[in-house]
Amino acid sequence: MKAVVITKPGGPEVLQLQEYPAPVPGQEEVLIKVHAAGLNRADLSQREGRYPAPPGVPADIPGLEVAGTVVSSGESVTMWSPGDKICALLAGGGYAEYVTVKEGQCLPVPEGLSFAEAASLPETVFTVWSNVFQRGKLTPGETLLIHGGSSGIGITAIQLAHALNNKIWVTVGTEEKGEACIRLGATQYINYKKQDFEKALATTGIDVILDMVGGKYLGKNLTILNPEGRLVYINSMEGNLAEVNISTVMQKRITITGSTLRSREYSYKKALAADIHQHVWPLIAAKKFLPVVYATFPFKEAAEAHRLMGSSEHIGKIVLVNE
């Protein structure tokens, strides 16, 4: 098969389309013919040598989410049959013609969506549902702040929170991105290049914050959170270390938490997929939540797709398509 391979740690140019051995499904796995693969920040980190794949996953093929058609399956598989159109959450290996994944990490391609749109869903939906709604316990009527509102994670969190009757604030880097977030359901945006979000939200009161920035944002997040507020980390792009005012945490009874998804156990991912199928897929069917694909690239142009993601110019998801 053809696969996009990380030939060595480095910039986008190290991604090369090469021949690669096709995977064989295990007992609980399906073999998927990949029609599209979504890009994520983790792919860039893996390419740079800063985020190695977990054991059992191709170390030199990035890609955490795909959509395609089931080709075959292991003898214990009961959920899927050859020909089924599915999208799947992976721990890696998605930039390839074929990929194997355990059956419980797959979901049906929602009716009316293209493979590219379906491939844009798993990583962001799994991440947002588990962190905002399960870990962050966002309930209807509460106020959510999303740092990085126009990212794939951001546009997913906005739409899901809006569909479930929450007020949503976002931080963005341009007015264009802010207006796009408003169209998706955000209540208001803050351009962090022009405003200090701590000052802008000083009297608003935030119940849950989804933060992928980290670093110096920690203290500001604590200041604007309501009593019983929840601060949820999914990345720390601006640094892992920061000072915390413990008195603020105690006085407001704030919960600081976070998670990573890639290395979680299969039983967790399977249960999460079932919860998403029950709660999120109906929102897609009702058109209350729709994928936002900013651009697609053929697999052979994976380097260009990575350059675009690295520029942060996009609004929504970038997807590779298998021509």
C-alpha positions as CSV (number, residue, x, y, z in Angstrom):
1,M,0.0,0.0,0.0
2,K,1.0,3.7,-0.2
3,A,1.5,5.6,3.0
4,V,2.8,9.0,4.1
5,V,5.9,8.3,6.0
6,I,8.0,10.4,8.4
7,T,11.4,9.8,6.9
8,K,13.2,11.5,9.8
9,P,12.2,14.1,12.4
10,G,11.9,17.6,10.9
11,G,9.8,20.0,8.9
12,P,6.9,19.2,6.5
13,E,9.4,18.2,3.8
14,V,10.3,15.0,5.7
15,L,6.8,13.6,4.8
16,Q,7.1,11.3,1.8
17,L,4.5,9.1,0.0
18,Q,6.1,5.6,0.0
19,E,5.3,1.9,-0.4
20,Y,4.6,0.3,3.0
21,P,3.5,-3.1,4.2
22,A,-0.3,-3.3,4.5
23,P,-1.6,-4.1,8.1
24,V,-3.5,-7.3,9.0
25,P,-6.4,-7.0,11.3
26,G,-6.3,-8.7,14.7
27,Q,-9.1,-10.6,16.4
28,E,-11.0,-7.5,17.5
29,E,-9.9,-5.3,14.6
30,V,-11.3,-4.1,11.3
31,L,-9.3,-3.4,8.2
32,I,-10.3,-0.1,6.7
33,K,-9.7,1.2,3.1
34,V,-8.9,4.8,3.9
35,H,-10.7,7.4,1.8
36,A,-9.8,10.4,4.0
37,A,-7.6,11.2,7.0
38,G,-7.9,14.2,9.3
39,L,-5.0,16.3,10.4
40,N,-4.3,17.2,14.1
41,R,-1.6,19.2,15.9
42,A,-0.3,15.9,17.3
43,D,0.6,14.9,13.8
44,L,3.0,17.9,13.5
45,S,4.5,17.1,16.9
46,Q,5.0,13.5,15.9
47,R,6.7,14.6,12.6
48,E,9.0,16.8,14.6
49,G,10.0,14.0,16.9
50,R,8.3,15.4,20.0
51,Y,5.3,13.1,20.3
52,P,6.2,9.4,19.6
53,A,3.5,6.9,18.8
54,P,2.5,4.4,21.5
55,P,3.6,0.8,21.3
56,G,2.0,-1.3,18.6
57,V,1.3,1.7,16.4
58,P,3.4,2.6,13.3
59,A,6.0,5.0,14.5
60,D,6.6,6.6,11.1
61,I,3.0,7.1,9.9
62,P,1.0,9.9,11.5
63,G,-2.8,10.2,11.5
64,L,-5.3,9.9,14.4
65,E,-8.6,9.8,12.5
66,V,-9.8,8.3,9.3
67,A,-13.0,7.6,7.3
68,G,-13.3,4.7,4.8
69,T,-14.8,1.4,4.0
70,V,-14.5,-1.9,5.9
71,V,-12.5,-4.4,3.8
72,S,-12.2,-7.3,6.3
73,S,-12.2,-8.0,10.0
74,G,-10.9,-10.3,12.7
75,E,-12.9,-13.3,13.8
76,S,-14.2,-11.7,17.0
77,V,-15.6,-8.6,15.3
78,T,-19.4,-8.3,15.5
79,M,-20.1,-4.6,15.1
80,W,-19.1,-4.1,11.4
81,S,-19.2,-6.0,8.1
82,P,-17.3,-5.6,4.8
83,G,-18.6,-2.6,2.9
84,D,-19.7,-0.6,5.9
85,K,-18.8,3.1,5.8
86,I,-17.1,4.1,9.1
87,C,-14.9,6.7,10.7
88,A,-12.5,5.8,13.4
89,L,-10.3,7.1,16.2
90,L,-6.7,5.9,15.9
91,A,-3.5,6.0,17.9
92,G,-1.6,6.6,14.7
93,G,-1.1,5.3,11.1
94,G,-4.0,7.1,9.5
95,Y,-2.0,8.6,6.5
96,A,-2.2,5.4,4.6
97,E,-4.3,3.4,2.1
98,Y,-5.2,0.9,4.7
99,V,-5.4,0.9,8.5
100,T,-6.5,-1.5,11.3
101,V,-8.3,-0.4,14.4
102,K,-10.4,-2.1,17.1
103,E,-14.0,-2.2,16.3
104,G,-15.2,-0.2,19.3
105,Q,-13.3,2.8,18.2
106,C,-15.3,3.1,15.0
107,L,-18.6,4.9,14.3
108,P,-20.8,4.9,11.2
109,V,-20.3,7.7,8.7
110,P,-23.3,10.0,9.4
111,E,-25.8,10.0,6.5
112,G,-25.2,12.8,4.1
113,L,-21.5,13.4,5.0
114,S,-18.6,12.9,2.7
115,F,-15.6,10.8,3.7
116,A,-13.6,14.0,4.1
117,E,-16.2,15.4,6.5
118,A,-16.5,12.2,8.4
119,A,-12.7,12.0,8.8
120,S,-12.7,15.4,10.4
121,L,-14.9,14.2,13.3
122,P,-13.3,11.4,15.5
123,E,-10.3,13.1,17.2
124,T,-12.1,16.4,17.8
125,V,-15.5,15.0,18.9
126,F,-13.9,12.3,21.1
127,T,-11.7,15.0,22.7
128,V,-14.4,17.6,23.2
129,W,-17.0,15.2,24.5
130,S,-14.7,13.6,27.0
131,N,-13.1,16.8,28.2
132,V,-15.9,19.4,28.1
133,F,-19.0,17.3,28.8
134,Q,-17.6,14.4,30.8
135,R,-14.6,15.7,32.6
136,G,-15.6,19.4,32.6
137,K,-19.3,18.5,33.4
138,L,-20.7,21.4,31.4
139,T,-24.4,21.6,31.9
140,P,-27.1,23.6,29.9
141,G,-27.1,27.3,30.7
142,E,-23.5,27.4,31.9
143,T,-20.8,29.6,30.2
144,L,-17.9,28.0,28.4
145,L,-14.7,29.7,27.3
146,I,-12.7,28.0,24.5
147,H,-9.1,29.1,23.9
148,G,-8.4,28.6,20.2
149,G,-12.0,28.9,19.1
150,S,-11.3,28.5,15.3
151,S,-9.3,25.3,15.6
152,G,-10.8,21.9,14.9
153,I,-11.3,21.4,18.6
154,G,-12.8,24.9,18.9
155,I,-15.3,24.7,16.2
156,T,-16.5,21.3,17.5
157,A,-16.8,22.6,21.1
158,I,-18.7,25.7,19.9
159,Q,-21.3,23.7,18.0
160,L,-21.8,21.1,20.6
161,A,-22.1,23.6,23.5
162,H,-24.4,25.8,21.4
163,A,-26.6,22.8,20.5
164,L,-26.9,21.9,24.2
165,N,-27.9,25.5,25.2
166,N,-24.7,27.0,26.6
167,K,-23.2,30.5,26.3
168,I,-19.8,30.4,24.6
169,W,-16.9,32.7,24.6
170,V,-13.8,32.1,22.5
171,T,-10.3,33.6,22.1
172,V,-9.0,33.9,18.5
173,G,-6.1,35.6,16.7
174,T,-8.1,37.5,14.0
175,E,-11.4,39.2,13.5
176,E,-12.1,36.8,10.6
177,K,-11.7,33.8,12.9
178,G,-13.9,35.5,15.6
179,E,-16.7,36.2,13.1
180,A,-16.5,32.6,11.9
181,C,-17.0,31.4,15.5
182,I,-20.0,33.6,16.0
183,R,-21.6,32.1,12.9
184,L,-21.1,28.6,14.4
185,G,-22.8,29.6,17.6
186,A,-20.3,31.4,19.8
187,T,-21.8,34.2,21.9
188,Q,-18.8,36.5,21.7
189,Y,-15.1,36.4,20.8
190,I,-12.0,38.1,22.1
191,N,-9.0,38.8,19.8
192,Y,-6.1,38.0,22.1
193,K,-3.8,40.1,20.0
194,K,-5.8,43.2,20.8
195,Q,-7.4,42.4,24.1
196,D,-6.5,40.7,27.4
197,F,-9.1,38.0,27.9
198,E,-8.7,38.3,31.7
199,K,-9.8,41.9,31.6
200,A,-12.5,41.4,28.9
201,L,-14.1,38.6,31.0
202,A,-13.6,40.1,34.4
203,T,-17.3,40.5,35.1
204,T,-18.7,37.8,32.9
205,G,-18.2,34.7,35.0
206,I,-17.0,31.5,33.3
207,D,-18.0,28.0,34.5
208,V,-15.8,25.8,32.3
209,I,-12.6,26.7,30.4
210,L,-11.2,24.4,27.7
211,D,-7.5,25.4,27.4
212,M,-5.0,24.1,24.8
213,V,-2.5,27.0,25.4
214,G,-1.2,26.5,28.9
215,G,1.6,28.6,30.3
216,K,0.8,32.0,31.6
217,Y,-3.0,31.5,30.8
218,L,-3.3,29.5,34.0
219,G,-3.5,32.4,36.4
220,K,-5.8,34.4,34.2
221,N,-8.1,31.4,33.8
222,L,-8.4,31.0,37.6
223,T,-9.2,34.7,38.0
224,I,-12.2,34.6,35.6
225,L,-13.7,31.3,36.7
226,N,-16.8,31.2,38.8
227,P,-17.0,29.4,42.1
228,E,-17.1,25.7,41.4
229,G,-15.5,26.4,38.0
230,R,-13.7,23.7,36.0
231,L,-10.4,24.3,34.1
232,V,-9.7,21.5,31.6
233,Y,-6.4,21.2,29.8
234,I,-5.9,19.3,26.5
235,N,-2.6,20.8,25.4
236,S,0.0,23.2,26.6
237,M,1.3,24.9,23.4
238,E,2.8,27.8,25.3
239,G,4.5,25.8,28.0
240,N,3.9,23.2,30.7
241,L,5.0,25.2,33.7
242,A,3.1,28.0,35.4
243,E,2.5,29.4,38.9
244,V,-0.9,28.7,40.6
245,N,-2.5,30.8,43.3
246,I,-3.6,28.0,45.6
247,S,-5.8,30.4,47.6
248,T,-7.9,31.2,44.5
249,V,-8.3,27.5,43.9
250,M,-9.5,26.9,47.5
251,Q,-11.7,30.0,47.8
252,K,-13.5,29.3,44.5
253,R,-13.4,25.5,44.9
254,I,-12.0,25.3,41.4
255,T,-11.2,22.0,39.7
256,I,-8.1,21.9,37.5
257,T,-8.0,18.8,35.3
258,G,-7.0,17.6,31.9
259,S,-6.4,14.5,29.8
260,T,-4.8,13.0,26.8
261,L,-6.6,10.5,24.6
262,R,-4.0,8.8,22.4
263,S,-2.7,6.4,25.0
264,R,-5.9,5.7,26.9
265,E,-7.0,2.0,27.2
266,Y,-9.3,0.4,24.6
267,S,-12.2,-0.1,27.1
268,Y,-12.3,3.7,27.7
269,K,-12.3,4.6,24.0
270,K,-15.0,2.0,23.3
271,A,-17.3,3.3,26.0
272,L,-16.6,6.9,24.9
273,A,-17.5,6.0,21.3
274,A,-20.8,4.5,22.4
275,D,-21.6,7.6,24.4
276,I,-20.8,9.8,21.4
277,H,-23.0,7.7,19.2
278,Q,-25.8,8.1,21.6
279,H,-25.5,11.9,22.3
280,V,-23.6,13.5,19.4
281,W,-24.6,11.6,16.2
282,P,-28.2,12.6,16.6
283,L,-27.1,16.2,16.7
284,I,-25.4,15.7,13.3
285,A,-28.5,14.0,12.0
286,A,-30.5,17.0,13.1
287,K,-27.9,19.4,11.5
288,K,-27.3,21.0,14.8
289,F,-23.6,20.1,14.5
290,L,-21.8,19.9,11.1
291,P,-18.2,19.3,10.2
292,V,-16.2,22.4,9.0
293,V,-13.5,21.3,6.5
294,Y,-11.3,24.2,5.6
295,A,-9.2,22.4,3.0
296,T,-8.4,19.0,1.5
297,F,-5.2,17.8,0.0
298,P,-4.3,14.5,-1.7
299,F,-2.0,12.2,0.3
300,K,0.9,13.1,-2.0
301,E,0.6,16.7,-0.8
302,A,0.7,15.9,2.9
303,A,3.7,18.3,3.4
304,E,1.6,21.2,2.1
305,A,-1.2,20.3,4.4
306,H,1.2,20.3,7.4
307,R,2.5,23.7,6.3
308,L,-1.0,25.1,6.3
309,M,-1.8,23.7,9.7
310,G,1.5,25.1,11.1
311,S,0.6,28.5,9.8
312,S,-2.6,28.5,11.9
313,E,-4.4,30.3,9.0
314,H,-7.2,27.7,8.8
315,I,-10.6,27.8,10.3
316,G,-11.8,24.3,11.0
317,K,-10.2,21.0,9.8
318,I,-7.7,20.1,7.2
319,V,-8.1,16.7,5.6
320,L,-6.1,14.4,3.4
321,V,-8.0,12.5,0.7
322,N,-6.9,9.3,-1.0
323,E,-7.3,9.8,-4.7
